[in-house]
Amino acid sequence: MYRAVPRPLLRTSLALLAAGSLAAPLALASAASAAAAPYDVTAVQLTVDAGDRDCTVDADLYRPAGVDAAHPAPAILTTNGFGGDKADGSTAATAQAFAARGYVALSYSGLGFGKSGCPISLDDPSLDGRAASRLIDFLAGTRTADDGTRVDYVTKEGKGGTAAADPRVGMIGGSYGGAIQMATAAVDHRVDALVPLITWNDLAYALDPNNAEQPAGSVNNDVPGVYKKEWTNGFFLIGEAQGLLHPGLDPSRLGGAGCLHFVAKACETKRWLDSGRYPADSTKPILDYARSVSPVSYLKDVKAPTLLVQGQADSLFNLNEAAATYRTLKAQGTETKMIWQSWGHSGGMTDPASGELNLSEGNLETSYVGQRILAWFDRYLRHEKGTDTGPAFAYYRDWMPVGQTYGTSATFPASGDSWKLYLSGDGKLVDDRAEVARGSREYRNGLLPTSHSESQLAGLLGLPDPAPYDIKGTYLDWTSEPVEGRPVDVVGAPKATLKVVSPRTERVQHSGDAADKLVLFAKLYDIAPDGSKTLVHRLVAPARVPDVTRPFTVELPALVHRYQPGHRLRFVLAASDTAYYGNKGVKPVTVVSAPEDTGTLELPLAGR
């Protein structure tokens, strides 16, 4: 997925972690395309105002052959994933790919990365968004680079007046380079089209998820979640290591609150998460900061047509995040469509012969996602009004043959069909409430994690990752009968409605520290006829139960998965997971089932 250039060992490891996790599938551009449409590249620096300080932004300007003031072209603005820079295999490749196709391209190192100044500010619209807006001024020709370079060859939206300052600009990028697009479009309505890949809706959810009792269509939650320690620590290490990766940094890069390269509030958030405490008097301000720099807080100001691309194999920013963004944009009238592709931060890249986007193979024109991206920019940047930008929703199906891998729908969700199952006291999942057996079963957590879904950074660093497991006595499971007749295609976020009994939790859950509330992990397995099991995409739903005396709902990460005939579905509640912080103290949990009062599991279907 990513090939590092030779460099010292530490830098190599961190670069692999950064570029491999955030947008490695956006790799080297097609040499054939570049040869067909050559371009010139000019390194430029621009000093921009980013809040309380000025920052020098390091960028590369790509000018296609034949493009000049008399023959202008639309522009593409792109920046790096977390830990990368303008020249990494992802960012440069994206700029090259579009310059080779006749677009002016400006790739730049985001604030706090590469040779750009200022501390890392998590794509804050008031800082990162403002800086990107100044780069749009540069593309408009209304400001020059620090060395006097001026651009007069980007297509404008109109003639004369204020239109002269309005260049036709689209943005594309993955992960950290995805959220910046929405941050920029929120503060600068000159942005004409967005293609955010594998990015977040709410960092409070991404780093500290709570899948219990979420508002409909949202990933937000006022009850603190379950600390996603592996992903968070990995990215914090990347950020703090920037001084080693780029010696002689601009002094403006120095952070605050004890961090080397992060803004003070980001540093405070990390320190609070590490503490494992959620005191009522300090939790909300920290959650509010993470949310304030996230799209969920400013999507109301995003008007640019947006093509969301999210990965099915992604435990960092799961499909629920893109779905929440899609629903918000759609509800406010912003033109938006969504694609669920195979790959994300947790891997999932397939052979390009399968039809998946992989710019390392230069397959924009021959991959489904690549064709959709090109059509999006043709429609909104080249103003080819007859261009078909595709269906509202598309999703990758790994069980289908080449050429038929994407299912499509004119709506999201794909259908109103669902499969409802009941949690029986004998450990079965049944589809008739009358078949529920009376019974109760108990599990309890240990002092150390006893269940494993994935080592979130293992694949990125080339380390082995044990198969998912659950240790007896620390989880409960319910298993369906084998699927009969036609397969069952699950497309969307399953929901479990549960009620548990946990007296030890009851005694402490109102202590004033949300860390005393019960934590559990819900997940779905596919059990093959031979008994082998697969944790679907290795995804789990961490949940911090608001009140164990009341029923609650857990929304699992959305998935696209086919249960073939003969296969069984297994629903698991586990007490812990190695990738997350868990319960504070040992909390035995009992689940009681009876026909008139039992838990349910509902799975959205593409059509059954």
Disulfide bonds with the S-S distance in Angstrom:
Cys55-Cys118 1.68
Cys259-Cys267 2.02
